[in-house]
Amino acid sequence: MEYNIKEVSKILNISREMIRYYEKKGMINPKRKAANNYRTYDAMDIFYLMEAIQYQGWNMNIKNIRGMKEENYYAQIVDYLEGYHDQLIKDIEYKTLLVERISQVTDRNKIDLYNLGNYWVKQIPERYAFHFVTGEGDHYERISLQEEICKILFSSANIPFWDVYFDYNEGKEFWGISFEKRYFDKLDTLKKENFKCLPEEYCLCSNVNLGPIGAFHENFYTDILNYLKMKGYRQNGTLSALLVGRGMEDNGFYRLIELHVPIDKNIETI
């Protein structure tokens, strides 16, 4: 039984150009009619094309398909599929981690505005951080990031997992990028020697709007420290802040930060 290229294209749901491409790469060798030199395909051509399409569905390129079929077929197919299987597992693990991270950021954004001016205590997990610029209010020194670190921090795999934060000390903000340890440990390209470890802390927290550019001033933390004293909490470390969003709302431009004031785990009230 013979088939023309239009019929093969319809049977396999692929374009005629793709069929010709497979022919060019040696996957099939259709006959040609003597009268008009048109290609004709038999059942085996279709079977070979079906196999090639399936192999490509397993992420195998044409060159590898040809090489595998020409020598040591079973050893090669097993070796390739085992490697592909392992890569799929890694991809699933990464996507699972990414789903967790996106859920975390989504949940945070849902309630950020509701927590403006409110106070709560939470456990801040262990993190790994990299400092990149020092500022005083809205005035910043030169941003300093080595090329090697830039490649790591801004790789497509790592970008979704970091947060921008700053430590506040002696009137200056020390801005950095941080990864929670649970993410850091599972991202292959991150090396601990390039980052500072920030230990787990129990913190008094509050959301603060820094307002438009130029409005950042040092009394952004006054209210939370007053509340800390009123509650009898004891500060046990450097004040820091997580940048949780920048953008327009109905009543103006918001730069929202989540303030963190470390407190003793065993709290003694006055």
Secondary structure, DSSP 8 states (H G I E B T S, - for coil): --B-HHHHHHHHT--HHHHHHHHHTTS---EE-TTT--EEB-HHHHHHHHHHHHHHHTT--HHHHHHHHHS-HHHHHHHHHHHHHHHHHHHHHHHHHHHHHHHHHHHHHHHTGGGBT--EEEEE--EEEEEEEEEETTEE------HHHHHHHTSTTTGGGEEEEEEEETTEEEEEEEEEHHHHTT-TT--GGGSEEE--EEEEEEEEE--STT---GGGGHHHHHHHHHHT--B-S--EEEEEEEEEETTEEEEEEEEEEEB-SS----
